[in-house]
Amino acid sequence: MYPSIPPHIAHMKLKANLPQFFMADEIKLQILNEHALTMAQLDQSHNTELPAEVDNYHNLFPLEPPPANPLQKSNIFGYPTSCFKAVNVKDGMTYCLRRIHGFRLVNTKCMPLIDMWKKMYHPNIVQLKEVFTTKAYGDNSIVFVYDFFPASETLMSRHFSNMPAPVNGYSSPFNVSMNGGTPQPANNGLLPESLIWTYVVQLSSALRAIHATGLACRSLDPTKILIYGKSRLRINCVGISDVLNFDNSQGNPLALMPHYQQKDLYALGNIVLALACNSVMSLQRENLQNALDLVSRNYSPDLKNLILYLLTNPNRPRSINDVMPMIGARFFTQLDAAQLRGDVLQNELAKEVENGRLFRLICKFGAINERQDFSLDQAWSETGDRYILKLFRDYLFHQVDENGTPWLDMAHIIQCLNKVDAGVPEKVTLMSRDEQSVIIVSYAEIKRCFESSFSELLNSGHPQGYS
């Protein structure tokens, strides 16, 4: 039977029309959208630019629009790049492929760094799976394979894709939402401080894990940070700079990592400042003082101190661990939100577990009802226990009101199926379609008839996947 919604979930929800039996629309639409994007395919008959297969990957699908200039170089990597999703022929899973155009790998001394990245698993990092070179595109290319997160977008497209906002703090009181396109009130067009701290906690957690292994991100940029859902972040494209900009003169590939780690912290400061000003224009040197003044007027001193720590005195050694005390108790706010989100998702999962159970029950009913010529008995589905199940099927799905109009009630169907599955002793009246036969039977007896009939099918057939 379906239990009621747990009180800690029911009281946490703000919606009065909370669905009782099925997944919340927001989560359902998000998952369906992710599934649709994962399954998207190109018509190969009209696609002449992409190869049908690259190494062990096929069904390539572009994730980024083609640039106006095919030779346009990435500001981060210095080479033209393109991004695809593809299916691995070995495990059948979908991955993200980042291709670096026109790059020839001449030295494999950087491979130990790639091996270190492949072992890096963190909830705020897109994991690197493998790296390979290919000529499938007609040139020398190197491809980096990552986990695929459908329906994600970059931090740049979420927050900075509109017209650059002024950094004097006197912008429009409305921002255009990237999700719905409707104006959303904001404080002088600025992001809520709680959202900025949410991003800071996640990015600092990822950098802390990266730096602890002796590596450096080297690609901390709004265009290389994925965001999905409401505020979940993952740092993308890790390991690429370690290959493209590898210094062959260094005997130890980790020798320069402390220097790059300092650059990571500076890049983090730039991102926080841009988020606080809601504009990448704030990163220009001539706008820096105005940007800091804007932060002072609209945000807490803690946020300004964090930005100053990350951006000033570049010659002073800094550590990501020093950022943790600056976050302070805000970390627990993020932890609380994550745990509450976990409670909601577990409640949604509990609903779907029950729905799956009822679906299997309906499948078994469908295998029994109206089956003809079973064991040379053409009337098998119309006699004995099967006749009771036939009448119950009509009681379940084919009821009408006093005017003969179909009576459709999902709650009635779910409740009756649960009673059959539980075998409750409650009685129910079943009637034939010609109203000449009336049977009063308990749900427990219906369950016995159901199990007996289905066992006959299993014993004479080839059961696969029924449980």
C-alpha positions as CSV (number, residue, x, y, z in Angstrom):
1,M,0.0,0.0,0.0
2,Y,1.0,3.6,-0.5
3,P,2.1,5.3,2.7
4,S,1.3,9.0,3.2
5,I,3.9,11.6,2.5
6,P,6.4,11.8,5.4
7,P,5.7,14.7,7.6
8,H,9.1,16.2,7.2
9,I,8.5,16.3,3.4
10,A,4.9,17.4,3.5
11,H,5.6,20.3,5.8
12,M,8.7,21.4,3.8
13,K,6.7,21.6,0.5
14,L,5.1,24.9,-0.3
15,K,2.8,23.7,-3.0
16,A,-0.7,22.9,-1.9
17,N,-1.4,20.5,-4.8
18,L,1.5,18.2,-4.1
19,P,1.1,15.0,-6.2
20,Q,0.4,12.0,-4.0
21,F,1.4,9.1,-6.2
22,F,3.6,10.4,-9.0
23,M,6.9,12.3,-9.4
24,A,6.8,16.0,-9.0
25,D,6.5,17.8,-12.4
26,E,9.7,19.7,-12.0
27,I,11.8,16.6,-11.4
28,K,9.9,14.7,-14.1
29,L,10.4,17.3,-16.8
30,Q,14.1,17.6,-15.9
31,I,14.7,13.9,-16.2
32,L,12.7,13.6,-19.4
33,N,14.7,16.5,-20.9
34,E,17.9,14.8,-19.9
35,H,16.8,11.5,-21.5
36,A,15.8,13.2,-24.7
37,L,19.1,15.0,-25.0
38,T,21.0,11.8,-24.2
39,M,19.1,9.9,-27.0
40,A,19.3,12.7,-29.6
41,Q,20.9,11.5,-32.9
42,L,21.9,13.1,-36.2
43,D,20.5,11.9,-39.5
44,Q,23.7,10.4,-41.0
45,S,22.4,10.6,-44.5
46,H,22.4,14.4,-44.2
47,N,25.5,14.6,-42.1
48,T,28.7,14.7,-44.1
49,E,30.9,16.6,-41.7
50,L,31.1,14.3,-38.8
51,P,32.7,10.8,-39.0
52,A,30.4,7.9,-38.3
53,E,32.8,6.6,-35.7
54,V,35.8,8.0,-33.8
55,D,38.0,5.4,-32.1
56,N,35.5,3.4,-29.9
57,Y,32.7,6.0,-30.1
58,H,29.8,6.3,-32.5
59,N,26.6,8.3,-32.9
60,L,28.3,11.6,-32.6
61,F,26.1,14.6,-31.8
62,P,27.4,18.2,-31.6
63,L,26.8,19.9,-28.2
64,E,27.9,23.3,-29.3
65,P,26.9,25.4,-32.3
66,P,29.6,25.6,-35.0
67,P,31.7,28.8,-34.8
68,A,31.3,31.4,-37.6
69,N,35.0,30.9,-38.3
70,P,36.1,27.3,-38.3
71,L,39.6,28.4,-37.4
72,Q,38.6,30.4,-34.4
73,K,40.8,29.5,-31.5
74,S,39.7,28.9,-27.9
75,N,40.6,31.7,-25.6
76,I,41.5,29.1,-22.9
77,F,43.4,26.5,-24.9
78,G,44.7,28.4,-28.0
79,Y,43.4,25.8,-30.5
80,P,40.0,25.4,-32.3
81,T,37.9,23.0,-30.3
82,S,34.5,21.3,-30.7
83,C,32.4,19.2,-28.4
84,F,30.2,16.2,-29.1
85,K,28.3,13.5,-27.2
86,A,28.9,9.9,-28.4
87,V,28.2,6.4,-27.4
88,N,31.0,4.0,-26.4
89,V,30.8,0.7,-28.3
90,K,32.2,-1.2,-25.4
91,D,29.9,-0.2,-22.6
92,G,27.0,1.5,-24.5
93,M,27.2,4.6,-22.3
94,T,27.1,8.2,-23.5
95,Y,30.1,10.4,-23.0
96,C,31.2,13.9,-23.9
97,L,34.1,14.2,-26.4
98,R,36.2,17.4,-26.5
99,R,38.2,17.6,-29.7
100,I,41.3,19.8,-30.0
101,H,41.7,20.5,-33.7
102,G,45.1,20.3,-35.4
103,F,47.1,19.2,-32.4
104,R,49.8,16.5,-32.8
105,L,50.9,14.8,-29.6
106,V,54.7,14.5,-29.9
107,N,55.6,13.7,-26.3
108,T,53.9,11.3,-24.0
109,K,55.6,12.5,-20.8
110,C,52.4,14.3,-19.9
111,M,50.5,11.0,-19.7
112,P,51.2,10.5,-16.0
113,L,49.2,13.7,-15.4
114,I,46.4,12.3,-17.4
115,D,46.4,9.2,-15.3
116,M,46.2,11.3,-12.2
117,W,43.2,13.2,-13.6
118,K,41.4,9.9,-14.5
119,K,41.6,8.9,-10.9
120,M,40.1,12.2,-9.8
121,Y,36.5,11.7,-8.8
122,H,34.7,14.6,-7.1
123,P,31.0,15.7,-7.2
124,N,32.0,19.2,-8.6
125,I,34.4,18.0,-11.3
126,V,33.6,16.4,-14.7
127,Q,35.7,13.3,-14.6
128,L,38.2,12.6,-17.4
129,K,37.8,9.1,-18.8
130,E,40.4,8.8,-21.5
131,V,42.5,10.6,-24.1
132,F,43.3,9.5,-27.6
133,T,44.6,10.9,-30.9
134,T,42.7,10.5,-34.1
135,K,42.8,11.3,-37.8
136,A,39.1,10.6,-38.3
137,Y,38.4,14.3,-38.9
138,G,41.0,14.5,-41.6
139,D,43.6,16.1,-39.5
140,N,45.7,15.4,-36.4
141,S,43.4,15.8,-33.4
142,I,43.4,14.8,-29.8
143,V,40.2,13.9,-28.1
144,F,39.5,14.2,-24.3
145,V,36.6,12.0,-23.1
146,Y,34.5,13.1,-20.1
147,D,31.4,12.1,-18.3
148,F,28.3,13.5,-20.1
149,F,25.8,15.7,-18.2
150,P,22.8,16.4,-20.4
151,A,20.8,19.6,-20.1
152,S,23.8,21.4,-18.5
153,E,25.0,24.8,-19.5
154,T,28.0,26.9,-18.8
155,L,28.3,29.4,-16.1
156,M,28.9,32.0,-18.8
157,S,25.6,31.2,-20.6
158,R,23.6,31.1,-17.4
159,H,24.7,34.4,-16.0
160,F,26.8,36.4,-18.5
161,S,25.2,35.8,-21.9
162,N,23.1,39.0,-21.9
163,M,24.4,42.4,-22.7
164,P,27.2,43.4,-20.4
165,A,25.8,45.1,-17.3
166,P,27.4,48.3,-15.9
167,V,29.7,47.8,-13.0
168,N,28.6,51.0,-11.1
169,G,25.7,49.2,-9.4
170,Y,22.9,51.2,-11.1
171,S,21.6,48.7,-13.6
172,S,18.0,47.7,-14.3
173,P,16.1,46.2,-11.4
174,F,15.2,43.2,-13.4
175,N,17.2,40.4,-14.9
176,V,16.0,38.0,-17.7
177,S,15.9,34.5,-16.5
178,M,17.9,32.1,-18.7
179,N,15.4,29.3,-17.9
180,G,12.0,30.9,-18.5
181,G,12.8,34.2,-20.3
182,T,10.6,36.1,-17.8
183,P,11.9,39.1,-15.8
184,Q,12.9,38.2,-12.3
185,P,13.2,41.0,-9.7
186,A,16.7,41.3,-8.3
187,N,18.6,43.7,-6.1
188,N,19.8,46.2,-8.7
189,G,20.1,43.4,-11.2
190,L,22.6,41.6,-9.0
191,L,22.7,37.9,-8.0
192,P,21.6,37.0,-4.5
193,E,24.6,36.6,-2.2
194,S,23.4,33.2,-1.1
195,L,23.7,32.0,-4.7
196,I,27.2,33.3,-5.0
197,W,28.3,31.6,-1.8
198,T,26.7,28.4,-3.1
199,Y,29.0,28.6,-6.1
200,V,32.0,29.5,-3.9
201,V,31.5,26.5,-1.7
202,Q,31.4,24.1,-4.7
203,L,34.3,25.6,-6.6
204,S,36.5,25.8,-3.5
205,S,35.6,22.2,-2.7
206,A,36.7,21.1,-6.2
207,L,39.9,23.2,-6.1
208,R,40.7,21.8,-2.6
209,A,40.5,18.2,-4.0
210,I,42.5,19.1,-7.1
211,H,45.3,20.9,-5.2
212,A,45.5,18.1,-2.6
213,T,46.6,15.7,-5.3
214,G,49.3,18.1,-6.5
215,L,47.4,19.0,-9.7
216,A,46.1,22.4,-10.8
217,C,42.8,23.1,-12.7
218,R,44.3,25.6,-15.2
219,S,40.9,26.0,-16.9
220,L,38.8,27.8,-14.3
221,D,36.8,30.0,-16.5
222,P,33.0,30.7,-16.8
223,T,33.0,29.0,-20.2
224,K,34.5,25.8,-18.6
225,I,32.2,25.5,-15.6
226,L,29.1,23.5,-16.1
227,I,25.9,24.3,-14.2
228,Y,22.8,22.1,-14.2
229,G,19.7,22.0,-12.1
230,K,19.3,25.2,-10.1
231,S,22.8,25.7,-8.9
232,R,24.9,22.5,-9.2
233,L,28.4,23.2,-10.6
234,R,31.1,21.0,-12.1
235,I,34.5,22.1,-13.4
236,N,34.9,20.9,-17.0
237,C,37.8,20.3,-19.3
238,V,40.3,19.3,-16.7
239,G,43.6,17.9,-17.9
240,I,43.5,19.6,-21.3
241,S,46.0,22.4,-20.5
242,D,48.3,19.8,-19.0
243,V,48.7,18.2,-22.4
244,L,48.5,21.2,-24.7
245,N,50.9,23.4,-22.7
246,F,53.2,20.7,-21.4
247,D,56.8,21.9,-20.8
248,N,59.2,19.3,-22.1
249,S,62.1,21.0,-20.4
250,Q,60.7,20.1,-17.0
251,G,61.9,16.7,-15.7
252,N,59.1,16.6,-13.1
253,P,55.7,17.2,-14.6
254,L,54.4,18.4,-11.2
255,A,57.2,21.0,-10.7
256,L,55.2,23.9,-12.0
257,M,51.9,23.0,-10.3
258,P,52.3,25.3,-7.3
259,H,52.5,28.2,-9.8
260,Y,49.4,27.1,-11.6
261,Q,47.6,26.5,-8.3
262,Q,48.1,30.2,-7.5
263,K,46.6,31.0,-10.9
264,D,43.6,28.9,-10.0
265,L,43.0,31.0,-6.9
266,Y,43.3,34.2,-8.9
267,A,40.8,32.8,-11.5
268,L,38.5,31.9,-8.6
269,G,38.6,35.5,-7.5
270,N,37.8,36.7,-11.0
271,I,34.8,34.4,-11.1
272,V,33.5,35.5,-7.7
273,L,33.9,39.2,-8.7
274,A,32.2,38.7,-12.0
275,L,29.3,37.0,-10.3
276,A,29.0,39.7,-7.7
277,C,28.9,42.4,-10.4
278,N,26.8,40.2,-12.7
279,S,29.2,41.2,-15.5
280,V,32.5,40.0,-16.9
281,M,33.3,43.7,-17.7
282,S,34.2,44.0,-14.0
283,L,37.4,42.0,-14.7
284,Q,38.9,44.7,-16.8
285,R,41.6,46.6,-15.0
286,E,40.1,50.0,-15.4
287,N,36.8,48.7,-13.9
288,L,38.3,46.9,-10.9
289,Q,37.9,49.7,-8.4
290,N,34.3,50.4,-9.4
291,A,33.6,46.7,-9.2
292,L,34.9,46.5,-5.7
293,D,32.9,49.5,-4.7
294,L,29.8,47.8,-6.0
295,V,30.6,44.7,-3.9
296,S,31.0,46.9,-0.8
297,R,27.6,48.6,-1.3
298,N,25.6,45.5,-2.1
299,Y,27.2,42.5,-0.3
300,S,28.6,41.5,3.0
301,P,32.2,42.4,4.1
302,D,33.0,38.6,4.1
303,L,32.4,38.4,0.3
304,K,34.5,41.5,-0.4
305,N,37.3,40.1,1.9
306,L,37.3,36.8,0.0
307,I,37.6,38.7,-3.4
308,L,40.4,40.8,-2.0
309,Y,42.3,37.8,-0.7
310,L,42.1,36.1,-4.0
311,L,42.9,39.0,-6.3
312,T,45.4,41.2,-4.4
313,N,49.0,40.7,-3.5
314,P,49.6,38.1,-6.3
315,N,53.2,37.5,-5.1
316,R,51.9,36.3,-1.7
317,P,51.5,32.5,-1.5
318,R,47.9,31.6,-1.0
319,S,46.1,28.4,-0.3
320,I,42.6,27.1,-1.0
321,N,42.5,26.0,2.6
322,D,42.6,29.6,3.7
323,V,39.3,30.1,1.8
324,M,37.5,27.7,4.1
325,P,37.4,29.9,7.2
326,M,36.1,32.8,5.0
327,I,33.2,30.6,4.0
328,G,32.5,29.9,7.7
329,A,29.0,28.9,8.7
330,R,27.7,29.3,5.2
331,F,29.1,25.9,4.5
332,F,26.5,24.4,6.8
333,T,23.8,26.3,5.0
334,Q,24.8,24.5,1.8
335,L,25.0,21.2,3.7
336,D,21.5,21.7,5.0
337,A,20.2,22.5,1.6
338,A,21.8,19.4,0.1
339,Q,20.4,17.1,2.8
340,L,16.9,18.6,2.4
341,R,17.2,18.0,-1.3
342,G,18.2,14.4,-0.6
343,D,15.1,13.9,1.5
344,V,12.9,15.2,-1.3
345,L,14.6,13.0,-3.9
346,Q,14.3,9.9,-1.7
347,N,10.6,10.6,-1.3
348,E,10.2,10.9,-5.0
349,L,12.2,7.6,-5.4
350,A,9.8,5.9,-3.0
351,K,6.9,6.9,-5.2
352,E,8.5,5.5,-8.3
353,V,9.4,2.2,-6.5
354,E,5.7,1.8,-5.8
355,N,4.7,2.8,-9.4
356,G,7.1,0.2,-10.8
357,R,5.5,-2.5,-8.6
358,L,2.0,-1.6,-9.9
359,F,3.3,-1.5,-13.5
360,R,4.6,-5.1,-13.1
361,L,1.2,-6.1,-11.6
362,I,-0.7,-4.6,-14.6
363,C,1.7,-6.4,-17.0
364,K,0.9,-9.7,-15.4
365,F,-2.8,-9.0,-15.6
366,G,-2.4,-8.2,-19.2
367,A,-0.7,-11.5,-19.8
368,I,-3.7,-13.4,-18.3
369,N,-6.8,-11.5,-19.6
370,E,-8.3,-12.4,-23.0
371,R,-5.6,-15.0,-23.6
372,Q,-6.9,-17.5,-26.3
373,D,-6.1,-21.1,-26.8
374,F,-3.9,-21.8,-23.8
375,S,-3.0,-25.5,-23.3
376,L,-5.5,-26.3,-26.2
377,D,-8.3,-24.8,-24.1
378,Q,-9.8,-21.9,-26.1
379,A,-12.0,-20.9,-23.1
380,W,-9.2,-20.8,-20.6
381,S,-9.3,-17.0,-20.0
382,E,-13.2,-17.2,-19.6
383,T,-13.4,-19.9,-17.0
384,G,-12.4,-20.6,-13.4
385,D,-10.1,-18.1,-11.7
386,R,-9.5,-16.2,-15.0
387,Y,-13.2,-15.3,-15.2
388,I,-13.0,-13.6,-11.8
389,L,-9.9,-11.7,-13.1
390,K,-11.8,-10.7,-16.2
391,L,-14.6,-9.2,-14.1
392,F,-12.1,-7.5,-11.9
393,R,-10.5,-6.0,-15.0
394,D,-13.8,-4.5,-16.0
395,Y,-14.3,-3.3,-12.4
396,L,-10.9,-1.7,-12.5
397,F,-10.8,0.0,-15.9
398,H,-14.3,-0.1,-17.5
399,Q,-16.7,1.5,-15.0
400,V,-19.3,4.0,-16.2
401,D,-21.5,6.5,-14.3
402,E,-25.3,6.6,-14.3
403,N,-25.3,8.2,-17.7
404,G,-23.2,5.5,-19.3
405,T,-20.2,7.9,-19.5
406,P,-16.8,6.3,-18.8
407,W,-15.8,6.8,-15.2
408,L,-12.0,7.4,-15.1
409,D,-10.5,7.7,-11.7
410,M,-6.7,7.0,-11.3
411,A,-7.0,6.9,-7.5
412,H,-9.6,4.1,-7.8
413,I,-7.2,2.0,-10.0
414,I,-4.2,2.5,-7.8
415,Q,-6.2,1.8,-4.6
416,C,-7.6,-1.4,-6.0
417,L,-4.3,-2.7,-7.4
418,N,-2.7,-2.1,-4.0
419,K,-5.4,-4.0,-2.2
420,V,-5.0,-6.9,-4.6
421,D,-1.2,-6.9,-4.1
422,A,-1.6,-6.7,-0.3
423,G,-4.4,-9.4,-0.3
424,V,-6.7,-7.5,2.0
425,P,-9.9,-9.3,3.2
426,E,-12.1,-6.4,2.0
427,K,-15.0,-7.6,-0.2
428,V,-15.8,-6.2,-3.7
429,T,-18.8,-6.8,-5.9
430,L,-18.0,-7.8,-9.5
431,M,-20.6,-7.9,-12.3
432,S,-20.5,-9.2,-15.8
433,R,-21.1,-6.9,-18.7
434,D,-24.6,-8.3,-19.4
435,E,-25.4,-7.9,-15.6
436,Q,-26.5,-11.5,-15.4
437,S,-23.6,-12.6,-13.1
438,V,-22.7,-11.0,-9.8
439,I,-19.8,-12.2,-7.7
440,I,-18.9,-11.0,-4.2
441,V,-15.2,-11.8,-3.6
442,S,-12.4,-10.5,-1.4
443,Y,-9.2,-8.9,-2.7
444,A,-7.4,-11.8,-1.0
445,E,-9.3,-14.2,-3.2
446,I,-8.6,-12.1,-6.3
447,K,-4.9,-12.2,-5.4
448,R,-5.1,-16.0,-5.1
449,C,-6.8,-16.3,-8.5
450,F,-4.2,-14.0,-10.0
451,E,-1.2,-15.9,-8.6
452,S,-2.6,-19.3,-9.6
453,S,-3.4,-18.2,-13.2
454,F,0.0,-16.5,-13.7
455,S,1.8,-19.6,-12.3
456,E,0.1,-21.7,-15.0
457,L,1.6,-19.4,-17.6
458,L,5.0,-19.5,-16.1
459,N,5.1,-23.2,-15.8
460,S,4.1,-23.8,-19.4
461,G,6.1,-20.9,-21.0
462,H,9.5,-19.4,-21.0
463,P,9.5,-16.7,-18.2
464,Q,11.9,-13.9,-18.7
465,G,12.0,-10.7,-16.7
466,Y,8.9,-11.3,-14.6
467,S,9.3,-11.0,-10.8
